[in-house]
Amino acid sequence: MNHQLQLENKKYRNWVKAGLGLRYLKEGLEPFSDDIVRQQHVDILNSVKQTCNVTTVNCGNCNLKTLMPNHVRISSRNCPLGQANCNCLYPRGKIVCPNNVCGAIYDTIVTVHNSRPPAPFWKNTDVKKWCTDPWAVAKCFINAQGYAQKTSAAEIDCSGLLHVIINNKSLHSHIQCIISGNDEFCKTRQARNAIFHSVTMELEDSGVNDYIDDMIAILEDGKELHARPESVEAVKKLQEIKNDAFIITKETERDVIRAAHIAFDQKGKELEQKIATAIASIEMKSKEGTESREKAKAEFLETSRSAEKKLDNKTKVAIEKIQSCETSFLQKTKNSTDNLQNITEESIDQIKTAGEATIRKIRDAIRLPTIKEATSLKQTQEKKSGVRFESMPSMIRQQKHETNIYHREKIMPQQYGEDYERKKRGNNFYITILK
């Protein structure tokens, strides 16, 4: 298509007007953004002085990859501030700021980030400049790459400035608009992507007018922006764009197309970065998983060796105890055997002695009296009974266990107890003592 005919295409002109409107919006936001970013930086440094009890906030030694935040992860392996990939989740290899300031600034950035969960874009910042460069902190709130080398609002495009204001809760106190996702700031940020990512580079009349009205509403915010001279000047330019008679110069067109190309390149880099980040995240998690497995394996082996060593020691002690018990048992058994043998020998002797004594008693009990003893017994009985035994056998006969003593007269039973039998033979009486 002929260039002149393209400029006469109304939809194309609308697209150029919308791109030009973003440029005017940036001009109105630059000084305001610089002022509120510097003010927030001063507030952060003062807060760090009080929180960390330091007189000066100065450090240029820390690195984001190795910085240990002031907060620590909770037991469930979640960041207490809610950040998904917070440094607190991976404390291994992290170092506390030697000046005791960078960890506190890190915590502040995460805390005031407006997204849920908070997601500061750390690739845009340099921790070494946090204490001296306000935009080194502010760029953490631009959720897109390409701003790492920017040092002021003048070097940052309209989209970047909108990111800073929308994603930084501390800056919301400088605007009257409530950031909700459907407000003028958020809608204009989305419009910027729709404008510069358009393949046809065309817009309807209603579309361009809506975009420009939202830009004007931002610059006329009732808190601070509406009274700033650069905002007032930018609003005038935006209102001129809405006029159908507005003249688009070749220079203006070239600037808009260049901005669109930059936006395309930036979008491509963002996609590449997302892919690279995803790959790095997978590799990191894989590495962590491997390290965890190796650590678990080493701990298991160490535990096994320790348990085996303890088991060996316990087994050795148990064997020693068993051997000691066995020795003690054998000794006690020997002692018991010796004692039993001694007791047995003594008992045998005692039994033998008692047996001999018993035998003597039995023999004495069943021994037949001699003639002398029988004569003495006869005389004793005659005295007690008053009866004279006229005859007495000259011998005492023993028939089995019977002892016969012949009497002429009656025999007194009490003389022999109950174990006797009395019989009469002829004119004589005799008794049989039952043993």
HELIX and SHEET records of a PDB file:
HELIX    1   1 HIS A    3  GLU A    8  1                                   6    
HELIX    2   2 LYS A   10  CYS A   52  1                                  43    
HELIX    3   3 LEU A   64  THR A   66  5                                   3    
HELIX    4   4 ASN A   87  LEU A   89  5                                   3    
HELIX    5   5 CYS A  102  VAL A  112  1                                  11    
HELIX    6   6 TRP A  122  ASN A  124  5                                   3    
HELIX    7   7 VAL A  127  LYS A  129  5                                   3    
HELIX    8   8 PRO A  134  ALA A  138  1                                   5    
HELIX    9   9 LYS A  139  PHE A  141  5                                   3    
HELIX   10  10 ALA A  153  GLU A  155  5                                   3    
HELIX   11  11 CYS A  158  ASN A  167  1                                  10    
HELIX   12  12 LYS A  169  HIS A  174  5                                   6    
HELIX   13  13 GLU A  184  PHE A  196  1                                  13    
HELIX   14  14 ASP A  205  LEU A  219  1                                  15    
HELIX   15  15 LEU A  225  ALA A  227  5                                   3    
HELIX   16  16 PRO A  229  ILE A  241  1                                  13    
HELIX   17  17 LYS A  250  ILE A  366  1                                 117    
HELIX   18  18 ILE A  371  SER A  385  1                                  15    
HELIX   19  19 PRO A  413  GLN A  415  5                                   3    
SHEET    1   A 4 GLN A 398  GLN A 399  0                                        
SHEET    2   A 4 GLU A 402  HIS A 407 -1                                        
SHEET    3   A 4 ASN A 428  LEU A 434 -1                                        
SHEET    4   A 4 TYR A 420  ARG A 425 -1                                        
END                                                                             
